[in-house]
Amino acid sequence: MSYAIRAGRSLGSGLAPVVTASAAAAAAVVVAPQAALVVAAAISGLGLLVLGAWPPLLALLSIRMYGDVAGTIGRYADIACAGLAVAAVMLALATPLRERGRGVLVAVYVLLAASAAFAAVRYGDASGFTREWLRLASIFALGVLAVSAAQSGRAIERSLRIAVAAVAVPAVVALAQFAGIGQLAAGQRAFGTFSHPNAAGATYAFALLISLSLALRSRRRLDWALVALFCAAVFTTRSLGALAAAVIGMWALTHFRLKGAQRGLLIAAIVGAVAIFALTPIGAERIGQLESTRSYSAAAQGDVSNSLDWRFLNWHLLLGEWRSSPVFGTGVGSTRQFVQPLGTLPHNEYLRVLVEGGVIGALVVVLGLVALVRAVRSRPSSSLGGSLGRALLIAAAVDALVDNLFNYTSAVYLAAVGIGLILGARRADSGVER
């Protein structure tokens, strides 16, 4: 009887998202033909369920990779993503957690709710800030679900491999766009199934680090093929923030995993790939745009000639906003609509935390990050989990300097799952692993 119940649950968890995605596919063909490829990618991603991953975690991650297409298939994508976020938050509350895991989860939910409520009262937008609380809470929830899945004894390598497989189809879509199949305008940056090239670049960068860590361990051709795929996909987005995150993350990964000639060869390959990007039309134009940058002070006075100057000016104005509410900030999510001196997002996660949370919120985030770093550092640096955890954290820290990383929900979902699987692994890797 128990076997029948388990089989029924497994069948239900597999069929429900497939039926939903199939219905969305039919609607997409009618609403926008270009969305058909995106929805087909979502359906193929759900096929990963047969590989034996934990169905709820995999379904949430794989479907979300195709959820940044609201501009293509309208508000139904927003509704679907909200439903996924609700599912993640509820599943995290229901999942078995060890030690102080339950208390930390509830504390994060409560702190986010308090800051969002403060902003909602201040700006009179309860629904908007509720959605932002749900989005941020779901990121943490997905990491918790990954921790729980790993603690249940599931192989970390297999789980990581399935997680990056969910990004493969979006990466192929980006390559198709870059090759001219996706009807991009001349000079336009590829974005795959995501809403913006920077969001795509961050996702591909994290997937690249995960696949490279697996390839260094397994030496499998499929893992190396995914490394090449995600590397190319990062280039097609022409996101300098994502490229910097990927390069520094790969350096960190090789520093912790390889020695001698092997490290030298891989670093040479990284340098060669970056050189190809910088010296060809793929990246030369983007890099050339930065040559007109003078200084932060000049940009703060309105001397703006490129995207970096624009960021400097935006940061300068946002610091002025922070000075008006230095202690408690303007509230979680306020910079997504109400606190925008130049009419858009901060493009710096450190500054966003300071503006939205004030000194109090920034201190809370710093304490949380310190705890996370300590947990990752407790794993041997030469092991799979230890080296990958360090690389993901370093890459995220780099990308957060110039991009709106935590607004790229799919990218942060992937990073949260990767770090969660590493931290939740029941058996610590030994230092003799390759």
PyMOL commands that set and color helices and strands:
alter all, ss='L'
color gray80, all
select helices_A, chain A and resi 2-31+35-51+55-64+70-73+75-94+101-123+126-151+156-178+197-218+221-237+240-257+260-279+281-292+296-300+307-324+334-336+349-377+384-399+405-407+409-424
alter helices_A, ss='H'
color red, helices_A
deselect
rebuild
show_as cartoon
